[in-house]
């Protein structure tokens, strides 16, 4: 992890488990804070306001999304939970949390000169102190190297939740 222009930047590479281990160890306190805020702050509070159990709503969203999830993200969530000292289910529920709220996003396929896909998503609701800033990630192994990308997100998230 480096501080670049007052922004924390994580440089993660390797398998989902390797990236999760680094993320969890370097951001352990922030990961716990984000999960607590989402599940036991926003979540429980919204249960009373909506008269629906928050965890059940997230579990329903997770169930609908699982058939479309790349297993690498699930492996990373599970390993991140272990590295940060959380329960696997807490990490998964926190990572599926954005699916319940009003985030803005778009996806384009076949765009540009080379027909590349583009994705953008903006989500707010977590405090600035929960952000690591950016993660420069390179996923894969020697046999199957994947493209590097930058993910502006919060501690504990393995997907893109741009603040």
SEKEMAR-482088 format. One record per residue: z, x, y of N, C-alpha, C, O, CB in turn; residue number from 1. Coordinates in pm, whole numbers, padded with zeros to 5 digits. Glycine has a CB too. Example, Ala and Ser with C-alpha at 12.3 -4.5 7.8 and 13.67 -1.06 7.14 Angstrom:
REM residues 2
n.up / n.east / n.north / ca.up / ca.east / ca.north / c.up / c.east / c.north / o.up / o.east / o.north / cb.up / cb.east / cb.north / i
00780 / 01319 / -00569 / 00780 / 01230 / -00450 / 00780 / 01320 / -00330 / 00846 / 01424 / -00332 / 00905 / 01131 / -00447 / 1
00708 / 01285 / -00225 / 00714 / 01367 / -00106 / 00787 / 01290 / 00003 / 00804 / 01341 / 00114 / 00572 / 01408 / -00060 / 2
//
This chain:
REM residues 163
n.up / n.east / n.north / ca.up / ca.east / ca.north / c.up / c.east / c.north / o.up / o.east / o.north / cb.up / cb.east / cb.north / i
00000 / 00087 / -00116 / 00000 / 00000 / 00000 / 00000 / 00091 / 00122 / 00072 / 00191 / 00127 / 00123 / -00098 / 00000 / 1
-00081 / 00056 / 00220 / -00088 / 00128 / 00345 / -00069 / 00031 / 00461 / -00094 / -00089 / 00447 / -00221 / 00204 / 00359 / 2
-00025 / 00083 / 00573 / -00020 / 00007 / 00697 / -00137 / 00054 / 00781 / -00143 / 00170 / 00820 / 00118 / 00025 / 00773 / 3
-00228 / -00035 / 00810 / -00347 / -00003 / 00889 / -00349 / -00097 / 01008 / -00361 / -00218 / 00992 / -00479 / -00016 / 00805 / 4
-00336 / -00042 / 01129 / -00330 / -00123 / 01252 / -00228 / -00235 / 01239 / -00258 / -00350 / 01270 / -00468 / -00182 / 01284 / 5
-00109 / -00201 / 01195 / 00004 / -00293 / 01180 / -00018 / -00401 / 01074 / 00053 / -00501 / 01072 / 00033 / -00359 / 01313 / 6
-00116 / -00381 / 00986 / -00144 / -00475 / 00878 / -00121 / -00405 / 00745 / -00173 / -00297 / 00720 / -00290 / -00530 / 00887 / 7
-00042 / -00469 / 00659 / -00022 / -00416 / 00524 / -00148 / -00438 / 00443 / -00203 / -00549 / 00440 / 00100 / -00483 / 00456 / 8
-00194 / -00335 / 00378 / -00314 / -00344 / 00296 / -00282 / -00289 / 00157 / -00239 / -00174 / 00143 / -00434 / -00266 / 00361 / 9
-00303 / -00370 / 00057 / -00286 / -00328 / -00082 / -00421 / -00285 / -00136 / -00521 / -00353 / -00115 / -00225 / -00443 / -00169 / 10
-00425 / -00174 / -00203 / -00546 / -00129 / -00271 / -00519 / -00143 / -00420 / -00439 / -00069 / -00477 / -00584 / 00020 / -00232 / 11
-00585 / -00238 / -00481 / -00561 / -00269 / -00622 / -00688 / -00247 / -00701 / -00797 / -00284 / -00658 / -00510 / -00414 / -00639 / 12
-00674 / -00187 / -00818 / -00790 / -00172 / -00906 / -00741 / -00169 / -01049 / -00625 / -00142 / -01077 / -00871 / -00044 / -00872 / 13
-00834 / -00198 / -01138 / -00801 / -00195 / -01279 / -00812 / -00331 / -01343 / -00879 / -00421 / -01291 / -00664 / -00141 / -01300 / 14
-00746 / -00345 / -01455 / -00746 / -00472 / -01527 / -00661 / -00572 / -01449 / -00587 / -00533 / -01359 / -00691 / -00453 / -01673 / 15
-00671 / -00700 / -01482 / -00584 / -00798 / -01415 / -00436 / -00762 / -01427 / -00360 / -00779 / -01332 / -00608 / -00938 / -01474 / 16
-00397 / -00713 / -01543 / -00257 / -00676 / -01564 / -00217 / -00555 / -01479 / -00107 / -00551 / -01426 / -00231 / -00648 / -01712 / 17
-00307 / -00458 / -01468 / -00277 / -00339 / -01386 / -00264 / -00375 / -01238 / -00173 / -00329 / -01170 / -00388 / -00232 / -01405 / 18
-00356 / -00459 / -01190 / -00350 / -00501 / -01049 / -00222 / -00581 / -01025 / -00157 / -00563 / -00922 / -00474 / -00584 / -01011 / 19
-00188 / -00668 / -01117 / -00068 / -00752 / -01103 / 00059 / -00667 / -01100 / 00150 / -00693 / -01022 / -00060 / -00855 / -01218 / 20
00064 / -00566 / -01184 / 00182 / -00479 / -01190 / 00202 / -00409 / -01056 / 00314 / -00402 / -01006 / 00167 / -00376 / -01304 / 21
00095 / -00357 / -00999 / 00103 / -00290 / -00868 / 00143 / -00389 / -00759 / 00232 / -00361 / -00679 / -00032 / -00224 / -00832 / 22
00079 / -00503 / -00757 / 00107 / -00608 / -00659 / 00253 / -00650 / -00667 / 00322 / -00657 / -00566 / 00014 / -00729 / -00681 / 23
00299 / -00679 / -00788 / 00436 / -00726 / -00808 / 00541 / -00624 / -00771 / 00644 / -00659 / -00713 / 00456 / -00766 / -00951 / 24
00517 / -00500 / -00802 / 00614 / -00395 / -00768 / 00617 / -00365 / -00619 / 00724 / -00346 / -00562 / 00582 / -00268 / -00846 / 25
00499 / -00360 / -00556 / 00493 / -00327 / -00414 / 00536 / -00442 / -00324 / 00586 / -00419 / -00213 / 00354 / -00284 / -00378 / 26
00517 / -00564 / -00370 / 00543 / -00681 / -00286 / 00648 / -00774 / -00348 / 00650 / -00893 / -00317 / 00414 / -00758 / -00262 / 27
00734 / -00721 / -00433 / 00828 / -00804 / -00510 / 00906 / -00902 / -00422 / 00912 / -01021 / -00452 / 00925 / -00716 / -00586 / 28
00966 / -00853 / -00316 / 01045 / -00940 / -00228 / 00958 / -01046 / -00162 / 00998 / -01162 / -00153 / 01117 / -00856 / -00121 / 29
00841 / -01007 / -00115 / 00749 / -01103 / -00053 / 00699 / -01207 / -00151 / 00685 / -01325 / -00116 / 00633 / -01031 / 00008 / 30
00670 / -01165 / -00273 / 00623 / -01259 / -00376 / 00731 / -01362 / -00404 / 00703 / -01482 / -00409 / 00585 / -01183 / -00508 / 31
00854 / -01318 / -00422 / 00966 / -01411 / -00447 / 00983 / -01507 / -00331 / 01006 / -01626 / -00350 / 01097 / -01334 / -00472 / 32
00972 / -01455 / -00209 / 00988 / -01537 / -00090 / 00880 / -01646 / -00081 / 00910 / -01761 / -00049 / 00985 / -01450 / 00035 / 33
00756 / -01608 / -00109 / 00646 / -01705 / -00105 / 00665 / -01813 / -00211 / 00652 / -01932 / -00182 / 00511 / -01635 / -00126 / 34
00695 / -01772 / -00333 / 00712 / -01869 / -00442 / 00829 / -01963 / -00411 / 00817 / -02084 / -00429 / 00737 / -01797 / -00576 / 35
00940 / -01908 / -00365 / 01054 / -01993 / -00328 / 01017 / -02092 / -00217 / 01051 / -02210 / -00224 / 01173 / -01906 / -00283 / 36
00947 / -02042 / -00116 / 00907 / -02128 / -00003 / 00817 / -02242 / -00050 / 00836 / -02358 / -00011 / 00834 / -02043 / 00105 / 37
00719 / -02209 / -00133 / 00624 / -02310 / -00180 / 00691 / -02411 / -00273 / 00687 / -02532 / -00250 / 00506 / -02244 / -00252 / 38
00753 / -02359 / -00379 / 00804 / -02449 / -00482 / 00932 / -02521 / -00444 / 00947 / -02640 / -00469 / 00827 / -02372 / -00608 / 39
01026 / -02447 / -00384 / 01158 / -02504 / -00361 / 01182 / -02546 / -00216 / 01285 / -02605 / -00185 / 01263 / -02406 / -00403 / 40
01088 / -02514 / -00130 / 01095 / -02557 / 00009 / 00996 / -02670 / 00032 / 01033 / -02787 / 00037 / 01068 / -02440 / 00105 / 41
00870 / -02633 / 00047 / 00763 / -02731 / 00070 / 00757 / -02832 / -00044 / 00747 / -02953 / -00021 / 00627 / -02660 / 00086 / 42
00762 / -02782 / -00166 / 00745 / -02869 / -00283 / 00850 / -02976 / -00298 / 00819 / -03095 / -00306 / 00743 / -02788 / -00405 / 43
00973 / -02933 / -00302 / 01081 / -03031 / -00319 / 01087 / -03125 / -00199 / 01111 / -03245 / -00215 / 01216 / -02959 / -00338 / 44
01066 / -03071 / -00080 / 01064 / -03156 / 00040 / 00955 / -03262 / 00035 / 00978 / -03377 / 00073 / 01045 / -03071 / 00165 / 45
00836 / -03223 / -00013 / 00727 / -03321 / -00021 / 00752 / -03424 / -00130 / 00699 / -03535 / -00123 / 00595 / -03251 / -00046 / 46
00832 / -03389 / -00231 / 00866 / -03486 / -00335 / 00937 / -03607 / -00276 / 00908 / -03721 / -00312 / 00954 / -03422 / -00444 / 47
01029 / -03581 / -00184 / 01102 / -03690 / -00119 / 01010 / -03768 / -00025 / 01012 / -03891 / -00023 / 01222 / -03635 / -00041 / 48
00930 / -03695 / 00052 / 00843 / -03760 / 00150 / 00736 / -03848 / 00084 / 00703 / -03955 / 00135 / 00777 / -03656 / 00238 / 49
00682 / -03803 / -00029 / 00573 / -03874 / -00096 / 00620 / -03961 / -00212 / 00541 / -04036 / -00270 / 00471 / -03776 / -00145 / 50
00747 / -03949 / -00245 / 00803 / -04024 / -00358 / 00729 / -03993 / -00489 / 00715 / -04079 / -00576 / 00797 / -04173 / -00329 / 51
00683 / -03868 / -00501 / 00617 / -03818 / -00622 / 00669 / -03678 / -00649 / 00682 / -03599 / -00556 / 00461 / -03819 / -00607 / 52
00699 / -03647 / -00774 / 00754 / -03517 / -00810 / 00646 / -03411 / -00792 / 00544 / -03413 / -00860 / 00808 / -03517 / -00955 / 53
00671 / -03318 / -00701 / 00577 / -03213 / -00661 / 00528 / -03131 / -00780 / 00408 / -03105 / -00792 / 00641 / -03123 / -00560 / 54
00619 / -03090 / -00867 / 00580 / -03007 / -00981 / 00483 / -03080 / -01072 / 00391 / -03020 / -01126 / 00703 / -02962 / -01060 / 55
00503 / -03209 / -01090 / 00412 / -03287 / -01171 / 00273 / -03297 / -01109 / 00173 / -03295 / -01180 / 00468 / -03426 / -01193 / 56
00268 / -03307 / -00978 / 00139 / -03314 / -00908 / 00064 / -03182 / -00925 / -00056 / -03182 / -00952 / 00159 / -03346 / -00757 / 57
00134 / -03069 / -00909 / 00068 / -02939 / -00926 / 00026 / -02920 / -01072 / -00082 / -02868 / -01099 / 00163 / -02824 / -00882 / 58
00109 / -02960 / -01165 / 00075 / -02947 / -01307 / -00051 / -03028 / -01339 / -00133 / -02984 / -01420 / 00191 / -02993 / -01395 / 59
-00067 / -03143 / -01278 / -00189 / -03224 / -01298 / -00311 / -03151 / -01242 / -00416 / -03150 / -01304 / -00174 / -03362 / -01231 / 60
-00296 / -03091 / -01124 / -00407 / -03014 / -01065 / -00443 / -02896 / -01154 / -00560 / -02869 / -01178 / -00370 / -02965 / -00923 / 61
-00341 / -02826 / -01203 / -00365 / -02711 / -01292 / -00441 / -02754 / -01416 / -00534 / -02687 / -01459 / -00231 / -02645 / -01331 / 62
-00401 / -02865 / -01475 / -00465 / -02916 / -01596 / -00614 / -02946 / -01572 / -00698 / -02918 / -01658 / -00392 / -03042 / -01646 / 63
-00644 / -03003 / -01455 / -00785 / -03034 / -01421 / -00866 / -02907 / -01398 / -00984 / -02902 / -01431 / -00791 / -03124 / -01296 / 64
-00803 / -02804 / -01341 / -00875 / -02682 / -01304 / -00888 / -02581 / -01417 / -00981 / -02501 / -01416 / -00806 / -02618 / -01189 / 65
-00797 / -02582 / -01513 / -00797 / -02480 / -01618 / -00930 / -02463 / -01691 / -00968 / -02350 / -01721 / -00691 / -02514 / -01718 / 66
-01003 / -02571 / -01721 / -01131 / -02550 / -01792 / -01233 / -02469 / -01710 / -01329 / -02417 / -01766 / -01191 / -02684 / -01828 / 67
-01212 / -02458 / -01580 / -01306 / -02389 / -01493 / -01255 / -02253 / -01447 / -01323 / -02182 / -01372 / -01337 / -02475 / -01373 / 68
-01137 / -02216 / -01490 / -01074 / -02091 / -01447 / -01119 / -01975 / -01535 / -01130 / -01989 / -01656 / -00921 / -02104 / -01450 / 69
-01144 / -01863 / -01472 / -01169 / -01739 / -01545 / -01034 / -01690 / -01597 / -00939 / -01678 / -01520 / -01241 / -01631 / -01454 / 70
-01026 / -01661 / -01724 / -00899 / -01622 / -01785 / -00840 / -01497 / -01722 / -00720 / -01473 / -01735 / -00917 / -01602 / -01932 / 71
-00921 / -01415 / -01656 / -00868 / -01295 / -01591 / -00767 / -01332 / -01483 / -00668 / -01261 / -01465 / -00982 / -01213 / -01530 / 72
-00791 / -01441 / -01411 / -00697 / -01483 / -01305 / -00566 / -01531 / -01365 / -00459 / -01507 / -01309 / -00760 / -01593 / -01218 / 73
-00574 / -01599 / -01477 / -00451 / -01645 / -01544 / -00371 / -01527 / -01597 / -00249 / -01525 / -01586 / -00486 / -01742 / -01660 / 74
-00441 / -01429 / -01656 / -00373 / -01308 / -01703 / -00306 / -01235 / -01587 / -00195 / -01184 / -01600 / -00472 / -01215 / -01775 / 75
-00375 / -01230 / -01473 / -00318 / -01163 / -01356 / -00195 / -01238 / -01304 / -00095 / -01176 / -01270 / -00423 / -01149 / -01245 / 76
-00202 / -01370 / -01298 / -00087 / -01449 / -01255 / 00033 / -01425 / -01346 / 00145 / -01405 / -01299 / -00122 / -01599 / -01252 / 77
00009 / -01427 / -01477 / 00117 / -01410 / -01573 / 00180 / -01271 / -01563 / 00302 / -01258 / -01567 / 00066 / -01434 / -01715 / 78
00097 / -01169 / -01549 / 00149 / -01032 / -01535 / 00220 / -01013 / -01401 / 00319 / -00940 / -01394 / 00035 / -00930 / -01549 / 79
00171 / -01077 / -01297 / 00235 / -01068 / -01165 / 00374 / -01131 / -01170 / 00468 / -01080 / -01109 / 00149 / -01137 / -01058 / 80
00386 / -01241 / -01240 / 00517 / -01305 / -01256 / 00615 / -01207 / -01319 / 00727 / -01191 / -01270 / 00506 / -01433 / -01343 / 81
00574 / -01141 / -01426 / 00661 / -01046 / -01492 / 00698 / -00929 / -01402 / 00814 / -00888 / -01398 / 00595 / -00994 / -01617 / 82
00601 / -00876 / -01329 / 00626 / -00761 / -01241 / 00718 / -00796 / -01125 / 00792 / -00711 / -01076 / 00494 / -00707 / -01188 / 83
00712 / -00921 / -01080 / 00794 / -00963 / -00966 / 00924 / -01030 / -01009 / 01004 / -01071 / -00924 / 00714 / -01060 / -00879 / 84
00947 / -01040 / -01140 / 01072 / -01098 / -01189 / 01076 / -01250 / -01179 / 01183 / -01308 / -01158 / 01186 / -01042 / -01114 / 85
00962 / -01315 / -01195 / 00952 / -01461 / -01189 / 00915 / -01517 / -01324 / 00871 / -01444 / -01413 / 00850 / -01504 / -01083 / 86
00932 / -01646 / -01339 / 00884 / -01715 / -01458 / 00733 / -01735 / -01445 / 00681 / -01756 / -01336 / 00958 / -01853 / -01477 / 87
00664 / -01727 / -01557 / 00518 / -01744 / -01559 / 00477 / -01876 / -01493 / 00383 / -01879 / -01414 / 00466 / -01740 / -01704 / 88
00548 / -01982 / -01525 / 00512 / -02114 / -01471 / 00533 / -02120 / -01320 / 00455 / -02185 / -01250 / 00595 / -02223 / -01540 / 89
00635 / -02054 / -01269 / 00655 / -02051 / -01123 / 00533 / -01989 / -01054 / 00485 / -02042 / -00954 / 00783 / -01972 / -01087 / 90
00485 / -01878 / -01109 / 00371 / -01810 / -01048 / 00246 / -01895 / -01054 / 00171 / -01904 / -00957 / 00345 / -01676 / -01117 / 91
00224 / -01958 / -01168 / 00104 / -02043 / -01180 / 00112 / -02163 / -01086 / 00015 / -02196 / -01018 / 00087 / -02092 / -01325 / 92
00227 / -02228 / -01081 / 00241 / -02344 / -00992 / 00220 / -02304 / -00846 / 00154 / -02375 / -00771 / 00379 / -02409 / -01009 / 93
00276 / -02191 / -00807 / 00258 / -02145 / -00669 / 00112 / -02115 / -00639 / 00063 / -02143 / -00530 / 00344 / -02020 / -00643 / 94
00040 / -02057 / -00736 / -00100 / -02024 / -00714 / -00191 / -02147 / -00713 / -00298 / -02143 / -00652 / -00147 / -01929 / -00820 / 95
-00149 / -02255 / -00779 / -00228 / -02378 / -00776 / -00191 / -02468 / -00657 / -00261 / -02565 / -00629 / -00210 / -02454 / -00906 / 96
-00084 / -02437 / -00590 / -00036 / -02513 / -00475 / -00145 / -02543 / -00370 / -00153 / -02657 / -00325 / 00077 / -02438 / -00410 / 97
-00229 / -02446 / -00330 / -00329 / -02476 / -00226 / -00427 / -02586 / -00264 / -00490 / -02646 / -00176 / -00405 / -02352 / -00194 / 98
-00442 / -02614 / -00392 / -00535 / -02719 / -00435 / -00489 / -02858 / -00393 / -00566 / -02953 / -00400 / -00552 / -02714 / -00585 / 99
-00365 / -02871 / -00351 / -00310 / -03001 / -00315 / -00321 / -03034 / -00167 / -00294 / -03147 / -00126 / -00167 / -03008 / -00355 / 100
-00361 / -02937 / -00087 / -00354 / -02956 / 00057 / -00490 / -02939 / 00123 / -00589 / -02906 / 00058 / -00255 / -02859 / 00119 / 101
-00491 / -02963 / 00250 / -00616 / -02967 / 00327 / -00657 / -02828 / 00372 / -00627 / -02786 / 00484 / -00601 / -03059 / 00447 / 102
-00726 / -02759 / 00286 / -00783 / -02631 / 00322 / -00929 / -02654 / 00356 / -00992 / -02747 / 00304 / -00765 / -02525 / 00207 / 103
-00981 / -02572 / 00440 / -01122 / -02580 / 00475 / -01198 / -02477 / 00395 / -01151 / -02364 / 00377 / -01144 / -02561 / 00627 / 104
-01313 / -02513 / 00347 / -01389 / -02416 / 00272 / -01532 / -02460 / 00251 / -01567 / -02577 / 00271 / -01324 / -02390 / 00139 / 105
-01613 / -02365 / 00212 / -01751 / -02397 / 00176 / -01800 / -02295 / 00075 / -01748 / -02183 / 00067 / -01842 / -02400 / 00302 / 106
-01900 / -02333 / 00000 / -01966 / -02242 / -00094 / -02116 / -02265 / -00080 / -02162 / -02379 / -00077 / -01918 / -02264 / -00242 / 107
-02189 / -02157 / -00073 / -02335 / -02163 / -00067 / -02391 / -02082 / -00182 / -02346 / -01970 / -00208 / -02389 / -02110 / 00070 / 108
-02487 / -02137 / -00251 / -02553 / -02060 / -00355 / -02698 / -02042 / -00314 / -02756 / -02127 / -00247 / -02542 / -02129 / -00495 / 109
-02755 / -01933 / -00356 / -02895 / -01906 / -00323 / -02917 / -01881 / -00176 / -03027 / -01904 / -00125 / -02981 / -02020 / -00367 / 110
-02815 / -01834 / -00104 / -02825 / -01812 / 00040 / -02873 / -01671 / 00071 / -02857 / -01580 / -00010 / -02690 / -01838 / 00107 / 111
-02932 / -01655 / 00186 / -02973 / -01523 / 00232 / -03099 / -01474 / 00163 / -03157 / -01543 / 00079 / -02863 / -01423 / 00211 / 112
-03139 / -01356 / 00200 / -03263 / -01299 / 00147 / -03259 / -01274 / -00002 / -03361 / -01283 / -00070 / -03293 / -01171 / 00218 / 113
-03141 / -01242 / -00054 / -03133 / -01207 / -00195 / -03069 / -01315 / -00281 / -03037 / -01291 / -00397 / -03056 / -01079 / -00211 / 114
-03052 / -01434 / -00225 / -03001 / -01547 / -00301 / -02858 / -01532 / -00349 / -02822 / -01587 / -00453 / -03087 / -01571 / -00416 / 115
-02777 / -01461 / -00275 / -02638 / -01438 / -00315 / -02551 / -01559 / -00282 / -02577 / -01632 / -00187 / -02583 / -01314 / -00246 / 116
-02445 / -01579 / -00363 / -02349 / -01686 / -00330 / -02251 / -01638 / -00223 / -02215 / -01520 / -00219 / -02272 / -01732 / -00457 / 117
-02209 / -01729 / -00137 / -02109 / -01701 / -00035 / -02001 / -01807 / -00043 / -02029 / -01924 / -00067 / -02172 / -01698 / 00107 / 118
-01876 / -01765 / -00025 / -01762 / -01855 / -00031 / -01670 / -01824 / 00085 / -01645 / -01708 / 00117 / -01687 / -01843 / -00166 / 119
-01619 / -01929 / 00148 / -01520 / -01912 / 00254 / -01415 / -02019 / 00237 / -01445 / -02133 / 00202 / -01585 / -01918 / 00395 / 120
-01289 / -01981 / 00264 / -01180 / -02077 / 00255 / -01074 / -02037 / 00356 / -01042 / -01919 / 00370 / -01120 / -02082 / 00110 / 121
-01021 / -02133 / 00426 / -00914 / -02107 / 00522 / -00800 / -02203 / 00493 / -00821 / -02324 / 00485 / -00963 / -02121 / 00669 / 122
-00682 / -02150 / 00479 / -00565 / -02229 / 00446 / -00448 / -02178 / 00529 / -00430 / -02057 / 00543 / -00534 / -02224 / 00293 / 123
-00370 / -02267 / 00583 / -00252 / -02224 / 00658 / -00131 / -02299 / 00604 / -00145 / -02388 / 00520 / -00270 / -02248 / 00811 / 124
-00015 / -02265 / 00653 / 00104 / -02335 / 00611 / 00215 / -02241 / 00568 / 00331 / -02282 / 00558 / 00071 / -02428 / 00499 / 125
00181 / -02117 / 00541 / 00283 / -02019 / 00508 / 00305 / -01930 / 00629 / 00213 / -01906 / 00708 / 00243 / -01935 / 00383 / 126
00423 / -01883 / 00643 / 00460 / -01800 / 00757 / 00392 / -01664 / 00750 / 00368 / -01611 / 00642 / 00611 / -01784 / 00765 / 127
00362 / -01608 / 00865 / 00297 / -01478 / 00878 / 00370 / -01369 / 00798 / 00306 / -01278 / 00746 / 00290 / -01439 / 01024 / 128
00501 / -01378 / 00789 / 00576 / -01272 / 00721 / 00544 / -01265 / 00572 / 00578 / -01167 / 00507 / 00724 / -01293 / 00740 / 129
00480 / -01368 / 00517 / 00447 / -01370 / 00376 / 00315 / -01299 / 00344 / 00280 / -01282 / 00227 / 00440 / -01512 / 00327 / 130
00243 / -01259 / 00448 / 00111 / -01200 / 00424 / 00120 / -01051 / 00397 / 00187 / -00978 / 00471 / 00020 / -01225 / 00542 / 131
00052 / -01004 / 00291 / 00040 / -00860 / 00278 / -00066 / -00808 / 00374 / -00072 / -00687 / 00398 / 00006 / -00821 / 00134 / 132
-00148 / -00894 / 00428 / -00258 / -00855 / 00515 / -00387 / -00869 / 00440 / -00449 / -00975 / 00441 / -00240 / -00711 / 00568 / 133
-00427 / -00764 / 00374 / -00551 / -00768 / 00297 / -00530 / -00693 / 00167 / -00450 / -00600 / 00159 / -00670 / -00708 / 00377 / 134
-00602 / -00735 / 00068 / -00603 / -00664 / -00059 / -00745 / -00617 / -00082 / -00838 / -00697 / -00083 / -00551 / -00754 / -00177 / 135
-00762 / -00488 / -00101 / -00892 / -00434 / -00139 / -00889 / -00420 / -00290 / -00818 / -00335 / -00343 / -00924 / -00297 / -00068 / 136
-00965 / -00502 / -00357 / -00953 / -00513 / -00502 / -01081 / -00467 / -00571 / -01192 / -00491 / -00523 / -00920 / -00657 / -00542 / 137
-01063 / -00401 / -00681 / -01175 / -00367 / -00769 / -01129 / -00400 / -00909 / -01039 / -00335 / -00963 / -01219 / -00215 / -00755 / 138
-01190 / -00499 / -00966 / -01147 / -00551 / -01096 / -01245 / -00504 / -01202 / -01366 / -00502 / -01180 / -01138 / -00706 / -01093 / 139
-01194 / -00466 / -01315 / -01279 / -00430 / -01426 / -01230 / -00305 / -01494 / -01126 / -00250 / -01458 / -01420 / -00412 / -01380 / 140
-01305 / -00262 / -01591 / -01272 / -00138 / -01659 / -01399 / -00055 / -01668 / -01504 / -00096 / -01618 / -01212 / -00165 / -01801 / 141
-01391 / 00059 / -01729 / -01505 / 00150 / -01735 / -01626 / 00085 / -01802 / -01740 / 00112 / -01765 / -01468 / 00277 / -01809 / 142
-01601 / 00000 / -01900 / -01711 / -00063 / -01972 / -01779 / -00174 / -01891 / -01898 / -00201 / -01909 / -01661 / -00120 / -02103 / 143
-01703 / -00237 / -01803 / -01758 / -00352 / -01730 / -01703 / -00352 / -01588 / -01610 / -00426 / -01557 / -01725 / -00486 / -01802 / 144
-01759 / -00269 / -01503 / -01710 / -00258 / -01367 / -01753 / -00382 / -01287 / -01866 / -00429 / -01299 / -01763 / -00129 / -01300 / 145
-01664 / -00432 / -01207 / -01691 / -00550 / -01125 / -01703 / -00508 / -00980 / -01665 / -00397 / -00943 / -01581 / -00657 / -01143 / 146
-01754 / -00597 / -00899 / -01769 / -00569 / -00756 / -01634 / -00565 / -00687 / -01542 / -00639 / -00723 / -01859 / -00674 / -00690 / 147
-01623 / -00480 / -00589 / -01501 / -00474 / -00507 / -01509 / -00583 / -00401 / -01618 / -00624 / -00363 / -01484 / -00335 / -00440 / 148
-01394 / -00630 / -00354 / -01391 / -00730 / -00249 / -01261 / -00718 / -00173 / -01166 / -00655 / -00218 / -01407 / -00872 / -00306 / 149
-01259 / -00779 / -00057 / -01137 / -00785 / 00024 / -01087 / -00928 / 00021 / -01165 / -01022 / 00041 / -01162 / -00736 / 00171 / 150
-00960 / -00945 / -00003 / -00898 / -01075 / -00012 / -00786 / -01081 / 00092 / -00686 / -01010 / 00078 / -00844 / -01103 / -00156 / 151
-00800 / -01163 / 00193 / -00694 / -01181 / 00292 / -00608 / -01296 / 00242 / -00656 / -01409 / 00229 / -00751 / -01208 / 00438 / 152
-00482 / -01268 / 00214 / -00403 / -01366 / 00141 / -00254 / -01350 / 00170 / -00215 / -01286 / 00267 / -00428 / -01355 / -00008 / 153
-00173 / -01409 / 00083 / -00028 / -01401 / 00090 / 00024 / -01329 / -00033 / -00043 / -01323 / -00136 / 00034 / -01542 / 00100 / 154
00143 / -01274 / -00023 / 00207 / -01207 / -00137 / 00217 / -01306 / -00253 / 00263 / -01419 / -00236 / 00347 / -01153 / -00098 / 155
00174 / -01263 / -00371 / 00186 / -01345 / -00490 / 00063 / -01425 / -00526 / 00058 / -01482 / -00635 / 00297 / -01437 / -00472 / 156
-00037 / -01431 / -00439 / -00158 / -01505 / -00471 / -00261 / -01412 / -00532 / -00280 / -01300 / -00483 / -00214 / -01574 / -00347 / 157
-00327 / -01456 / -00637 / -00431 / -01374 / -00699 / -00570 / -01420 / -00657 / -00667 / -01347 / -00677 / -00418 / -01378 / -00850 / 158
-00581 / -01538 / -00601 / -00709 / -01587 / -00553 / -00718 / -01569 / -00403 / -00637 / -01499 / -00342 / -00728 / -01734 / -00589 / 159
-00816 / -01631 / -00346 / -00838 / -01617 / -00202 / -00779 / -01736 / -00129 / -00826 / -01849 / -00143 / -00989 / -01605 / -00171 / 160
-00677 / -01711 / -00053 / -00614 / -01814 / 00030 / -00607 / -01755 / 00171 / -00503 / -01703 / 00212 / -00469 / -01856 / -00024 / 161
-00715 / -01763 / 00242 / -00722 / -01698 / 00372 / -00636 / -01769 / 00473 / -00655 / -01888 / 00498 / -00865 / -01694 / 00422 / 162
-00539 / -01697 / 00533 / -00453 / -01758 / 00635 / -00525 / -01770 / 00768 / -00468 / -01819 / 00865 / -00324 / -01677 / 00653 / 163
//
